[in-house]
């Protein structure tokens, strides 16, 4: 048995307890045997670490990988199940893309159709039975030639870009392409500069950014969120579909406004616009102004020396840095300004020194057992994670059942990726949003806010679905 310590960047709270649930909805009938056999080969012969088990070290609770030297015939590499339905996927309540001219639309959240595609005994958290496999896969097929591949994977194993790499390697085997040797099998490739104690205080303790908290400071941070949780305990969760033309139009308009205000082109991206929209909607029910730490996950693949080029495709573990915009948010704050603050924060976060400091902070927070929740005492916090670029390279053509031909007019099978990363469907979701994927038509986001706020969002979208007034 090979024992490999789990790196700090793979076990900071709360990801050490999360099982992400990701649904690949493919507009074709896929071949189950081909998929299952290819995954077996990937785990058994190539990326063997995916067949390991996670255990907590008894003396200090640190996570470890336990990997057998060889996999015997009875060893379970992954959990696989499947179901064929005698009806179309429409019965499952899966949200559908709406015409761009209808503008932004609220649709059912992933949790509403989760029960169709995820076996009921799959855990939301790391509460598997002893010696349970890391990967859980469930395949659903419908009469309208639609296939859903549901995957449950501990966040400790990897982020969504890591899952995308697993998918690429898995699908590659169905085309006869061997995956590259796994990067980060038993070494740390995440940037590491100086030790935490070697940095000056002004370098490492950055107000509004992720930082190691002082003793007794965390209760004051929670105190800033408690009033809203008491006054508005119930939440409503929805998918938000934002058509590409709406995003492009807003980006053009906001760029012009910000250029006039600040004198230079802000360099806004579609991601900045979506972050601004989600942030604005998340605060729509609030009437007071307060400072907020608005953070965003930054994928380090192809942005640091150890994960450049093809190496990035062979790394499955977490390689996430955080940008944080710290600014005063009030009801009148325009989306353009929120998007601008997000762009400034991302530019800062991509500086190599900022990345090294951020990773040093994460390692120290793990050592001290601190949650990475980014917020200042008595202020507010919001986090946006974007998965969109992770799925771009995926191609399911090689696993289409039958002749391997995709539907007429498609260059490759169309697919949609939805998912959830909360500890449970009853967990607090108002502090985080996810930009799940981009299709030809638009962006699919997932967010939750208090019931009162969601009603306000619904009313707003009835009046301004193209967001011309935001």
PATI-266395 format. One record per residue (C-alpha): x, z, y. Coordinates in steps of 0.1 Angstrom, whole numbers, padded with zeros to 4 digits, always signed. Layout:
// PATI-266395
XZY...
// end
This chain:
// PATI-266395
+0000+0000+0000+0014-0010+0034+0004+0014+0062+0005-0002+0097-0002+0020+0128-0030+0006+0150-0016-0001+0185-0029+0019+0215-0043-0013+0230-0065-0016+0199-0079+0019+0198-0087+0030+0233-0121+0046+0238-0148+0033+0234-0136+0002+0215-0122+0024+0187-0159+0030+0176-0175-0004+0184-0185-0031+0159-0192-0062+0179-0221-0084+0166-0217-0121+0173-0242-0148+0164-0232-0185+0161-0264-0205+0162-0255-0240+0150-0278-0270+0153-0271-0282+0117-0274-0272+0081-0240-0258+0071-0225-0256+0037-0224-0219+0025-0200-0224-0004-0175-0243+0017-0176-0215+0044-0174-0186+0020-0145-0202+0000-0126-0210+0031-0129-0174+0044-0117-0161+0010-0086-0183+0013-0080-0173+0049-0080-0136+0040-0064-0137+0006-0036-0162+0012-0030-0163+0050-0042-0137+0074-0041-0108+0048-0045-0081+0075-0082-0091+0077-0086-0077+0042-0071-0043+0052-0091-0010+0057-0091+0012+0088-0084+0049+0083-0079+0078+0107-0046+0097+0103-0056+0132+0093-0032+0150+0115-0041+0134+0148-0069+0109+0143-0048+0079+0151-0061+0048+0134-0040+0030+0107-0043-0002+0088-0041+0003+0050-0032-0030+0034-0027-0035-0004+0004-0053-0015-0018-0076-0035-0056-0081-0037-0069-0075-0072-0100-0093-0085-0124-0064-0078-0111-0058-0042-0137-0068-0016-0121-0090+0010-0152-0092+0032-0189-0086+0029-0210-0118+0026-0247-0122+0024-0272-0150+0031-0308-0159+0033-0328-0191+0034-0361-0191+0054-0391-0214+0047-0398-0219+0083-0380-0230+0115-0359-0208+0137-0387-0207+0163-0404-0179+0144-0373-0157+0150-0379-0156+0187-0346-0172+0196-0345-0179+0233-0344-0216+0242-0326-0235+0269-0349-0243+0298-0347-0274+0321-0322-0270+0350-0349-0277+0375-0366-0244+0365-0336-0226+0378-0324-0191+0366-0346-0177+0338-0349-0144+0321-0350-0147+0283-0352-0123+0254-0320-0104+0248-0300-0106+0215-0315-0073+0203-0349-0089+0201-0338-0114+0173-0310-0092+0160-0332-0081+0130-0335-0117+0118-0299-0125+0116-0282-0091+0109-0288-0071+0077-0305-0038+0085-0277-0018+0069-0250-0032+0091-0236-0004+0112-0235-0007+0150-0205+0017+0151-0175+0024+0129-0196+0043+0104-0189+0022+0074-0188+0037+0039-0153+0046+0028-0132+0016+0018-0157-0008+0034-0143-0043+0044-0136-0051+0081-0156-0083+0082-0193-0086+0076-0208-0121+0075-0245-0130+0071-0256-0166+0070-0292-0176+0078-0306-0211+0073-0339-0225+0085-0360-0255+0077-0353-0272+0110-0317-0277+0101-0304-0247+0120-0278-0222+0107-0270-0188+0121-0237-0172+0112-0237-0135+0121-0204-0117+0122-0198-0079+0126-0162-0070+0132-0147-0037+0145-0135-0041+0181-0103-0025+0169-0096-0056+0149-0098-0079+0179-0115-0090+0211-0138-0120+0211-0109-0144+0218-0094-0129+0186-0127-0136+0168-0125-0172+0181-0090-0175+0166-0104-0163+0133-0131-0189+0135-0107-0217+0143-0084-0207+0114-0114-0204+0091-0129-0238+0100-0095-0254+0100-0091-0246+0063-0122-0265+0056-0104-0296+0070-0072-0290+0051-0054-0274+0081-0033-0244+0073-0034-0216+0098-0002-0205+0116+0014-0172+0106-0004-0143+0121+0011-0130+0153+0011-0092+0158+0009-0084+0121+0031-0053+0124+0047-0057+0159+0035-0051+0194+0034-0083+0215+0014-0068+0244+0035-0066+0276+0054-0034+0280+0075-0026+0310+0086+0009+0318+0072+0041+0303+0043+0056+0321+0064+0085+0334+0090+0061+0348+0066+0046+0374+0062+0060+0409+0029+0078+0415+0018+0052+0441+0024+0024+0415+0005+0039+0386-0023+0059+0403-0043+0032+0420-0077+0042+0435-0105+0021+0422-0084+0008+0393-0081+0019+0357-0059+0050+0359-0051+0082+0341-0075+0109+0353-0066+0144+0364-0079+0174+0344-0115+0181+0353-0120+0147+0371-0141+0130+0345-0172+0152+0350-0171+0143+0387-0171+0106+0377-0201+0111+0354-0219+0130+0381-0221+0098+0401-0241+0082+0374-0263+0111+0364-0290+0109+0392-0298+0073+0383-0300+0081+0346-0323+0110+0353-0346+0092+0377-0346+0059+0357-0338+0067+0321-0354+0037+0305-0337+0003+0306-0347-0033+0299-0323-0057+0283-0325-0095+0288-0305-0127+0284-0301-0145+0317-0298-0183+0316-0281-0198+0347-0281-0236+0348-0248-0253+0356-0262-0271+0386-0273-0238+0401-0238-0223+0397-0221-0254+0411-0244-0254+0441-0238-0217+0448-0200-0222+0445-0200-0250+0470-0222-0231+0494-0203-0198+0491-0169-0216+0494-0180-0230+0528-0193-0196+0540-0162-0177+0529-0138-0203+0543-0155-0200+0577-0152-0162+0574-0117-0157+0561-0100-0190+0572-0088-0201+0538-0104-0216+0506-0113-0186+0484-0107-0206+0452-0140-0194+0436-0147-0202+0400-0180-0204+0382-0171-0171+0366-0169-0155+0401-0204-0168+0409-0219-0154+0377-0202-0121+0382-0216-0119+0417-0251-0127+0404-0250-0101+0376-0236-0075+0400-0263-0082+0426-0291-0080+0401-0277-0048+0385-0279-0030+0419-0312-0046+0430-0332-0013+0426-0308+0007+0447-0314+0015+0484-0282+0033+0493-0247+0021+0499-0217+0034+0479-0183+0023+0468-0182+0006+0434-0154-0003+0410-0163-0038+0397-0140-0046+0368-0136-0076+0346-0118-0082+0313-0088-0105+0316-0076-0123+0285-0038-0122+0283-0034-0151+0259-0013-0179+0275-0006-0156+0304+0022-0135+0291+0055-0147+0275+0048-0133+0240+0014-0151+0238+0022-0185+0251+0014-0219+0235+0004-0220+0199+0013-0183+0195-0019-0174+0213-0040-0191+0186-0024-0168+0159-0031-0135+0176-0064-0118+0168-0060-0084+0182-0071-0071+0217-0051-0085+0246-0073-0074+0275-0062-0064+0309-0087-0053+0336-0091-0066+0372-0110-0043+0395-0126-0050+0429-0131-0017+0448-0155-0022+0477-0185-0008+0494-0218-0022+0479-0251-0020+0497-0285-0037+0493-0275-0064+0519-0242-0073+0504-0243-0111+0497-0234-0126+0463-0207-0146+0482-0189-0115+0492-0191-0100+0457-0177-0132+0442-0149-0132+0468-0140-0096+0460-0139-0105+0423-0116-0135+0429-0092-0113+0449-0091-0087+0421-0085-0114+0395-0056-0128+0414-0040-0094+0417-0046-0087+0380-0027-0118+0369+0005-0107+0385+0030-0099+0357+0039-0065+0372+0002-0056+0374-0003-0065+0338+0027-0043+0327+0013-0014+0348-0022-0019+0334-0010-0018+0298+0012+0013+0305-0019+0030+0318-0040+0021+0287-0013+0034+0264-0011+0067+0283-0049+0071+0284-0050+0066+0246-0023+0092+0242-0044+0117+0263-0076+0107+0246-0093+0094+0278-0121+0069+0280-0111+0037+0299-0143+0038+0320-0132+0027+0354-0148+0046+0382-0139+0070+0410-0157+0104+0414-0192+0101+0428-0189+0063+0430-0204+0035+0409-0190+0013+0382-0198-0021+0367-0179-0042+0342-0183-0079+0333-0169-0094+0302-0168-0132+0298-0165-0149+0264-0172-0185+0275-0137-0200+0271-0132-0184+0237-0157-0208+0220-0147-0241+0235-0123-0253+0207-0148-0245+0178-0160-0275+0158-0184-0270+0128-0184-0307+0118-0164-0301+0086-0189-0277+0072-0221-0296+0079-0240-0299+0046-0244-0332+0029-0225-0363+0043-0209-0343+0070-0227-0362+0097-0239-0345+0128-0272-0353+0144-0276-0386+0162-0262-0385+0197-0239-0356+0191-0201-0358+0190-0200-0325+0171-0226-0300+0161-0241-0282+0191-0240-0244+0190-0249-0214+0209-0231-0180+0208-0249-0148+0216-0239-0113+0209-0238-0076+0216-0211-0050+0218-0229-0018+0226-0227+0012+0202-0264+0008+0195-0295-0009+0210-0305+0024+0224-0271+0029+0242-0268+0028+0280-0262-0008+0290-0267-0007+0328-0229-0005+0335-0218-0037+0317-0228-0073+0315-0216-0101+0293-0213-0138+0300-0217-0148+0264-0213-0186+0263-0216-0219+0282-0235-0248+0268-0239-0283+0283-0270-0270+0302-0258-0237+0315-0245-0201+0310-0260-0175+0288-0255-0139+0300-0267-0105+0287-0274-0076+0309-0295-0044+0311-0308-0025+0341-0335+0002+0347-0371-0011+0341-0378-0009+0378-0348-0031+0386-0357-0057+0359-0392-0060+0374-0376-0066+0408-0354-0093+0393-0384-0109+0377-0403-0110+0410-0373-0123+0428-0368-0152+0404-0405-0162+0408-0398-0167+0445-0363-0181+0444-0353-0194+0409-0325-0216+0424-0310-0185+0442-0310-0203+0475-0315-0170+0494-0289-0149+0476
// end
